[in-house]
Amino acid sequence: MYESLSDPIVVHKEIKLYSGSGNPALATKIAEILHLPLSGLKLEKFANGEIYARFEESVRGDEVFFVQTLAGKNVNDLLMELLIVADAATRASAASFTAVIPHYGYARQDRKAAGREPITARLVANLLEAAGVDRVISLDLHSNQIQGFFDIPLTHLTALYLFGDYFKTKDFDWSNTVVVSPDMGRAKVAKKLSDYLGCEVAIAHKSRPKHNAAEVMGIIGDIKGKTCIVNDDMIDTAGTLCGSITKLKEMGAGDIYISATHGIFSGQAIERLEAAPIKECVVTDAIPCGIANTPGSKIRQISVANELAEAIAHVYLNKSVSEIYGGNSEM
């Protein structure tokens, strides 16, 4: 017979934070806010390009959070890196593995718009769950329906009010300012931002003949002579966006500002934006951008580190960062 232990077994569970190759600068900011070390994970590649990952410290029984942005020329490698690290954590007996994905790659293919197409947003969700991811924290998904592709908890954050706070610092005449939705699908989001700023909203009607191409056919709302804030979830090549900006100018728009959560900036995107008739293009640091906030550049970047850190704190302890650290966290 076995005798029961006189003293209860005490289980020590820790929170561990790690960074992938996608956005180490953002992960560092999050770690500073949470007062957590950001180390202990070895990431390498074999000669043939295969990815190797190993935790250099024990994660047994720990809550593991892994920050990985899925964007850029090596987006496929970053996705595989995330899957491999999740598998390593699961096999190392981590209590749970949370994927902090500021930009959720492959999100644009979230439905079958034509026959014989994939739904890659669902495919990535399936891959994450198969690799052992227990929950996901993400930011401004391409569409809200992507949340329904997951059978695990997903915390969906938004940078919309960060943009609102940024523009509130500007000396705008809000009675002569309008938030412009780039298409019908973003109309509700544009309305939320316009309500937050206390200004009007307008909607661009576009036709899209192919991927990364669209043409503004008309505007619902009054933009003539007004300051326009064009809000979108992402900027990829910026070709469509710059074409829309030109069309807005032809329709009599005043100063034009752009805000987008995810500045992917593929190809000649930055060159197009710098040459476009805009005042600023404001993006978040969900995706790295080296030129942002440099003198002479129209690209401005605001940080989402605090929002992501707060989400991690709520997942781990159901408390805010200020409740945990007494308001001593630093941005």
C-alpha positions in Angstrom: 0.0 0.0 0.0 1.0 3.5 -0.7 1.0 6.1 2.1 -0.2 9.6 1.4 2.3 12.4 1.8 2.0 14.5 4.9 2.8 17.7 3.0 1.0 18.8 -0.1 2.9 18.8 -3.4 3.6 22.4 -4.4 3.6 23.0 -8.1 5.7 25.9 -9.3 4.5 27.3 -12.6 6.5 30.1 -14.3 5.8 32.3 -17.3 8.5 32.1 -20.0 8.7 34.5 -22.9 10.6 33.8 -26.1 11.1 35.5 -29.5 11.2 34.1 -33.0 13.0 35.6 -35.9 10.0 37.6 -37.1 10.1 40.6 -34.9 12.7 40.5 -32.0 12.5 44.2 -31.5 8.8 44.1 -30.6 9.4 41.0 -28.4 12.1 42.9 -26.5 9.7 45.8 -25.8 7.1 43.3 -24.5 9.7 41.6 -22.3 10.7 45.0 -20.8 7.1 45.9 -20.0 6.6 42.5 -18.3 10.0 42.6 -16.6 10.8 39.1 -18.1 14.0 37.8 -19.6 13.9 37.1 -23.3 16.4 34.2 -23.8 16.8 30.5 -23.5 15.7 29.5 -27.0 18.2 28.3 -29.7 17.1 28.8 -33.3 19.4 27.6 -36.2 19.2 26.3 -39.7 20.8 23.3 -41.2 22.8 23.6 -44.4 19.8 22.7 -46.5 17.6 25.4 -44.8 15.7 23.1 -42.4 15.0 24.8 -39.1 16.3 23.6 -35.7 14.9 24.8 -32.3 15.8 23.8 -28.8 14.9 25.3 -25.4 18.1 25.9 -23.5 16.3 25.8 -20.2 13.6 23.8 -18.6 10.0 24.7 -19.6 8.4 21.7 -17.8 5.1 22.9 -16.3 5.6 26.5 -17.5 3.4 28.9 -19.4 5.3 29.5 -22.6 4.6 32.6 -24.7 6.3 32.8 -28.1 6.3 36.1 -30.1 6.4 35.6 -33.9 5.3 37.9 -36.7 4.4 36.1 -39.9 5.3 38.6 -42.6 8.1 39.4 -45.0 10.0 37.6 -47.7 10.7 34.6 -45.5 7.1 34.3 -44.2 7.0 30.5 -44.9 10.2 30.0 -42.8 8.7 32.1 -40.0 5.6 29.9 -40.0 7.6 26.7 -39.9 9.7 28.2 -37.1 6.6 28.9 -35.1 5.3 25.3 -35.6 8.7 23.8 -34.7 9.0 25.8 -31.5 5.5 24.9 -30.5 6.3 21.2 -31.1 9.5 21.5 -29.0 7.6 23.1 -26.1 4.9 20.5 -26.2 7.5 17.7 -26.1 9.3 19.5 -23.3 6.2 19.2 -21.2 5.3 22.9 -21.1 2.0 23.5 -19.3 0.7 25.5 -22.2 2.1 27.3 -25.4 0.7 30.6 -26.4 1.5 31.9 -29.9 1.7 35.7 -29.9 1.2 36.5 -33.6 1.1 40.3 -34.2 0.6 39.7 -37.9 -1.3 36.5 -38.9 0.1 35.5 -42.2 -2.0 33.9 -45.0 -5.1 35.7 -43.6 -6.2 37.3 -46.9 -7.3 33.9 -48.2 -10.1 33.6 -45.7 -12.8 32.3 -48.0 -13.3 30.8 -51.5 -13.8 33.8 -53.7 -13.6 31.5 -56.8 -13.6 27.8 -57.5 -10.6 25.6 -56.7 -9.1 28.1 -54.2 -7.7 27.3 -50.8 -8.7 28.8 -47.5 -5.2 29.4 -46.1 -6.4 31.3 -43.0 -8.1 28.1 -41.9 -5.1 25.9 -43.0 -2.7 27.9 -40.8 -5.1 27.6 -37.8 -5.2 23.9 -38.3 -1.4 23.7 -38.5 -1.0 25.8 -35.3 -3.4 23.5 -33.4 -1.7 20.3 -34.7 1.7 21.6 -33.6 0.5 22.0 -30.0 -0.4 25.6 -29.7 -2.9 26.1 -26.9 -4.0 29.7 -27.5 -3.3 32.5 -29.9 -3.0 36.3 -29.3 -3.2 38.3 -32.6 -3.8 41.8 -33.8 -6.3 43.1 -36.3 -7.0 40.0 -38.3 -7.8 40.5 -42.0 -11.4 39.5 -41.2 -13.3 38.7 -38.0 -14.4 35.4 -39.4 -10.9 34.0 -38.9 -11.6 33.8 -35.2 -14.1 31.0 -36.0 -11.4 28.9 -37.7 -9.8 28.1 -34.3 -10.9 25.5 -31.8 -8.5 26.9 -29.3 -8.9 30.3 -27.5 -7.9 33.3 -29.6 -7.4 36.8 -28.1 -8.1 39.3 -30.9 -6.7 42.8 -30.3 -7.1 46.0 -32.3 -4.8 49.0 -32.9 -7.7 51.1 -33.9 -7.8 53.2 -30.8 -4.0 53.6 -30.8 -4.4 55.3 -34.2 -7.3 57.3 -32.8 -5.1 58.5 -29.9 -2.3 59.3 -32.3 -4.5 61.5 -34.6 -6.0 63.2 -31.5 -2.6 64.7 -30.9 -2.8 66.5 -34.3 -4.2 70.0 -34.7 -7.1 68.9 -36.9 -10.4 70.7 -37.4 -12.6 67.7 -36.7 -15.6 69.3 -38.3 -13.6 69.3 -41.5 -12.1 65.8 -41.2 -13.3 62.5 -42.5 -12.3 58.9 -42.0 -12.2 57.1 -45.3 -12.9 53.3 -45.5 -10.8 51.9 -48.5 -13.6 49.5 -49.4 -17.1 48.4 -48.2 -15.6 45.6 -46.0 -13.8 48.2 -43.8 -16.9 50.5 -43.4 -17.7 49.3 -39.8 -14.1 49.8 -38.7 -14.0 53.2 -40.2 -17.2 54.2 -38.5 -15.7 53.1 -35.1 -12.7 55.3 -35.7 -14.7 58.3 -36.9 -16.9 58.0 -33.8 -13.9 57.9 -31.6 -12.4 60.9 -33.3 -15.7 62.8 -33.5 -15.7 63.3 -37.3 -17.5 62.1 -40.4 -17.0 58.9 -42.4 -16.8 58.1 -46.1 -16.6 54.9 -48.0 -14.6 54.2 -51.2 -16.3 51.9 -53.7 -13.7 49.8 -55.6 -13.5 47.1 -58.2 -10.7 44.5 -57.9 -9.8 42.8 -61.2 -7.0 40.7 -59.7 -4.8 40.3 -56.6 -2.9 43.5 -55.4 -4.9 45.6 -57.9 -8.0 47.7 -57.5 -9.6 50.9 -58.8 -11.7 53.4 -56.9 -15.0 53.8 -58.7 -16.6 56.4 -56.4 -16.9 57.7 -52.9 -19.9 57.5 -50.6 -19.7 60.7 -48.5 -18.2 64.2 -48.6 -14.4 64.5 -48.9 -14.0 67.7 -50.9 -11.6 70.0 -49.2 -11.5 67.8 -46.1 -8.6 66.2 -44.2 -8.9 62.5 -45.0 -7.7 59.6 -42.7 -7.6 56.4 -44.8 -7.7 53.4 -42.4 -6.9 49.8 -43.5 -5.7 46.6 -41.9 -2.6 46.2 -44.0 -0.5 47.7 -46.8 1.3 45.3 -49.0 2.6 46.7 -52.3 0.8 50.0 -51.8 0.0 50.1 -55.5 -3.8 50.0 -55.0 -3.5 52.4 -52.0 -1.5 55.0 -54.0 -4.0 54.7 -56.9 -6.8 55.3 -54.4 -5.0 58.3 -53.0 -4.6 59.8 -56.5 -8.3 59.3 -57.1 -9.2 61.0 -53.7 -7.1 64.0 -54.7 -8.9 64.2 -58.1 -12.2 64.2 -56.2 -11.0 67.2 -54.2 -9.7 65.7 -51.0 -7.5 67.9 -48.8 -4.6 66.6 -46.7 -4.5 62.8 -46.7 -3.2 60.6 -43.9 -3.0 56.8 -44.0 -3.2 54.4 -41.1 -2.8 50.7 -41.2 -2.0 48.1 -38.6 0.3 46.0 -40.7 2.9 47.6 -42.9 4.0 44.6 -45.0 5.6 46.9 -47.5 6.5 44.4 -50.3 8.4 45.4 -53.4 8.3 49.2 -54.1 5.7 50.0 -51.4 7.9 52.4 -49.4 9.0 54.2 -52.5 5.4 54.6 -53.7 4.3 55.9 -50.3 7.1 58.4 -50.0 6.3 59.7 -53.5 2.5 59.8 -52.9 0.6 63.0 -52.2 0.1 62.2 -48.5 1.1 63.8 -45.2 1.9 60.6 -43.2 1.5 56.9 -43.4 1.1 55.5 -39.8 1.6 51.8 -39.1 2.3 49.8 -36.0 5.5 47.9 -35.1 3.6 44.5 -35.5 5.9 44.2 -38.6 9.5 45.7 -38.5 10.1 48.7 -40.7 13.6 50.2 -40.5 12.8 53.5 -42.3 9.9 54.4 -40.0 10.3 57.5 -37.9 13.5 58.6 -39.6 13.9 62.2 -40.6 12.3 63.1 -43.9 10.3 59.9 -44.1 6.5 59.9 -44.3 6.3 56.5 -42.6 5.5 56.8 -38.9 5.3 53.8 -36.5 3.5 53.4 -33.2 4.0 50.5 -30.8 1.6 47.8 -29.9 3.9 46.3 -27.3 1.9 47.5 -24.4 -1.4 46.0 -25.8 0.3 42.6 -26.4 2.0 42.7 -22.9 -1.4 43.4 -21.3 -2.9 40.5 -23.2 -0.2 38.2 -22.0 -0.6 39.4 -18.4 -4.4 38.8 -18.6 -3.9 35.3 -20.0 -1.4 34.3 -17.3 -2.8 36.0 -14.2 -6.0 37.6 -15.3 -4.4 40.9 -14.2 -3.2 44.0 -16.0 0.5 44.9 -16.1 -0.1 47.8 -13.7 -1.8 45.5 -11.2 1.2 43.1 -11.4 4.0 45.6 -11.2 2.3 48.5 -9.5 2.4 50.8 -12.5 6.2 50.6 -12.8 6.2 49.0 -16.3 8.0 50.9 -19.0 7.3 51.3 -22.7 
